[in-house]
Structures are given as structure tokens and as C-alpha cells.
Amino acid sequence: MAFYKCLFLLSLMFSSVFVTMSQQACTPHSFNQKTFDACQTLRVLNSTIHWSYYPSKGTVDVAFSQAVLSDSRWVAWAINPTSTGMVGSQAIVAFKRSDGTMSVYSSDIKSYGTRLEQGNLSFPLFDVSAIYENNQIVIFATIGLPNNVSVVNHVWQQGPLSGNTPQMHSVSGPNVQSFGTLDFLSGKVETIGRATSSVFKLKISHGIINTVSWGILMPIGAIVARHFKAADPAWFHAHRACQMLGYFGGVAGLATGVWLGHKSSGIEYKGHRCIGITLMALATLQVIVALCLRPKKTDKRRVFWNWFHYLVGYGTIVLGVVNILKGFDILKPGKIWKISYLITITVIGCIAVMLEAWKWLSLWKRKTAQSAEEKTDMPIEVIVLFLISLCIFYYLKYK
């Protein structure tokens, strides 16, 4: 773990240096024989903003340039008068049409599911134009700054075209980091880190709650029920506490997931969502059956209840681990966090395997008959442990 901590600190140091370098002022450039007073290189998406600010008029002339890999891409630059993110942004969109001419227009971004339809902005916009040269698109405009402010929240973006229609941009990597603040008076450009976003904070909370609930408490509760029945009734109370805490944590995780889906309309992770709903349904069914429909130990139907309880319980654990790993891939918090969880669940799995081996060894040494319940649940444990290992291996190798 010391190695990973050092690696993490080094990555933070180098990323800080990179961000500092990427935000330094660029060389003033003349577009169409027009020179701007200041410019800054933005940290992501190979973008640069040039401007000339007129405080007495409350206006600014801007030229936003962005490199594109092909001419079948759209670019956009926006000011957000009300927030720091995408929703509420007042954008200028530009792309090269299939006939070679340029399309440039304004668009009011009202939701994450926007199709970048043309519309009026909440502030004055003049002399809008765009050019395509040297594999980059440059947007020109004169803007009447909202409330005559000199510091604005700005957003820039890039995405693919289908014919002459802008399509959804990527929802990971640089495309979700392209926003910050811009001071036209001082020339200062600041990055608004993801950690300052309320939505991102909720994503972090969603991930932590679900990881602890489905990925740690549930497996520990299963191990307690399987291997510590000698400590009766303490094992039962510990098992129930772990599972109920995990369940209520899962409810909170589902609630935050639903809210995130509502705030991010147009962005869907169908696999992650479907597994999450399935987990909640199975866990709810498990709680109802365990609390309300559990037969007595002497009841002949108890063996069937045991099979159901084991299959649903361990199936929930398998799905929980898989969905947690999918969540790491969606959130992209850094490899150290995913590695830490993999180490944690591996340790839990190894403890379960060692306890299972010890149990089998003890049974073999004593050579005594076991109760019908123990005979029934033994193969289920082995099968489920194998399935968990197989699912994790398959996910890591073939994702």
C-alpha cells in the first residue's frame, strides 16, 4: 500500500504542474486581421480563449478556438450566468456543414439532454461568426456581459456530428472537466474542480454508500452467519445488524442514484441502473422472507427456506460486487480507490475461503454426522464463492 500512496502523491504533484502550465497565457494571435488584447490556453480539449474587454461598454470581443480531429465535429463555448456547470449555459455552437460552409448559432442549454437547438440567449450577442482553419474551429462574437460583470463562469465542449446535426458529447474524461471561471479584466483563468460540484459530491456519496453497503457489510454478514454459529445468539444479532445496515445503506444509495438520474437527464448507464434495481428488489425480498416467512428449525419446509435464503443472499453479493466495479468505471475516481476496494473484497474472500477450509477440515477430522441444515448449505457456499471469483475475474479480464 505504501507504493500506491507514493504513486498517488506523485500523480497529484505532476497533475498540479500540468494544470498550472496549461493555464498560462498564450501568445496573442490575429484572426482575420483582428488582434485581441489577451488570451489563455484552457486546460482540456485543446482550446484557447482570446478576448478584448471594454469595461465602459460592458462588452467583450471573444475568439474561442479548439482543435478538432476531423471536420465532422462540433465545438461550443458558453457563459453560465447562474451556475458553474452545463445546465443554464448560454452557448455559441459552431461546426462545418457537409457542403463545406460554416454553421454558427446560439443555444440556451436547459438540460443535460439538450440537442443544441438554436435559440436566443439571456444576454446580448453580436457579430457571431466562425471559421475552420488548420484543423481547428474558431468562434467569434461580441458579448454584452450579464450585469456588466467581468468574471464569468464559462464552459467549452466538443462532440460528434451526424450529418449536420450535433450529437451527444462524451460523458467522461476531458469532456466533463471543461468548465471554470474567467476574469476578463485581470486575465485570470481558474479551474473549478469536480469536487466543488454538488452533483459530483453526490456521486461520491452514492459510490461510498453503495460500496460499504453492498460490497463490505453484506459479505461480512454472510461470513458471520456461515462460520460463527457456535457463538449463539451473538452471531445472529451480528448477522442481522450487518445485513440491515447494508440494506438501509442500499436504500440510501438507490435514492441518491435516482436523484442523480433526474439531474442528469440524457446521460444513462443502463447496465449499472438495471443491476442496482435488481439488487434492491432481491434485498427487499430477502428481508421480507427472512423476517416474516422463516419457518422454525424443526419445520420440514426449513430446508427449502435455507436454499432460497442462500441463493438470494449470495446472488445479491455477487451482483453487488459487479455493480460496484461498474460504478468505479463510471465515476473514474482514480485507480487507487478501485485497487483499494479490490484488495478489501479479496481479503474478505480469502477469509471466507480459509474459514470454509477449516470448517471442512474439522468435519473430516471428527467424522461425525451433521444436521440436515449443514449438509444442505455446504455446497451452496462453495458454488457461490466460485461464482464470485469467476465474475470478478471475467469483469477484470473482458470488460
Steps between C-alpha positions, in 0.01 A plus 500: 500500500794736563592468133150605390498794742830624356370450149183692583695794650731514198203501264346790695828693478539450127134573430531826695802600294315408181191702591715801592685482168181448300344818642783737418434783257540414134660711228264770366371401159340688212187353342367651178726800555351556845731488802377432852643651817531181705477126471520189714555133419230290664596182681306242297366434148786689328319831536601866520299811583599844362327823601494878509305645793326842496398589859328826407268317259464182705588293193772258398619384160594132512660246273475143624715246314501123537696234314291222343607162366269524199249737343212282623515653849314782668647735760335736745594770748257634757451735792288376789351799686339289775719198572837335437396208282328420175134558585414868467789570264450753221696342218636581157520188284697460177577223253586445136203389291521213254503755213809670645331813638506592867201487731511718812211585730401556863337238722346520848600181687206406723581135581763229466288350223534808280521454124667840463196652333533857377357759739543845649736566789429686823753772413579700183705330229641674191716429196500122535709308246729198473783369282666163448875516445806291584284222649337731749168680529504864613185671631480882498245708688439824686322443829308738723613371839216410741463776764820655362714249693861432407525150656290225342448127526581350163462157344651358181420176324545282193302212352424301183270586210245282324458673167442861605356412841705521824502178702564430869856571613702255711401486866842411639857628504572853375139555388380513860788723614455784251365778720640771723505875565646772279591854608498725194652788698800328659532215251485242778361157409403263779397138482194398698596156626252215478500479878326843521205380295197406711411228249851356515493505880176303487659253258782448750246448780303258281814300431619488862158403640448220251856370524480471879143362497500247216872437474616477862217468754303240303797261450606538865146424615497185287833383645373554855189291431702226336790453740415639845183314596682357800468845659123477527308734512771765447562382142133553412493856633828583324373346175172688519675828585737473201222408258255765621767773496595386152136499391421849628826623351386347172170689528693825548726408209200433276344833600816693412523306173143592405568865582820498294306350210243778529771770504684340208220443250646384170791320671420135564695204634244230429703202620594666829143618555339163420734311732434754775122459469538121496716516814239705682219266395692189612603660829143610575373151424770356725402726789130411468568126480754507785285702741150383416518156336778315685384152614615349826813285490290187557268579209549274196473805273805657665737332254331675205507832685873449557563443130303812407673708768847392386437537127343846527752619759813390318354600164456850642863503612622396153289767326607759758871444436452511122295822519753665730774433243275642226448805719875554532527497120221757472625737771873461419616617846857379446649152486606510864138485617408209275817315599423564868154349464632202306752438777224531763259259330787261426597495869135435595483222241825342623374505859179329385697235310732432797207472739325267258811282468536488878136400536534217250823383663338497843207302365729248337704454818199447720332270247167564657164541337380853455149638511295517182538877500880488493500232232274712286677833529855374448490462119327836461790679667755334275301573185441864591863564592597356164245722323628813676858421397390420145298822463784718627753323276272531196435867570867590537610300196224567248349836594 
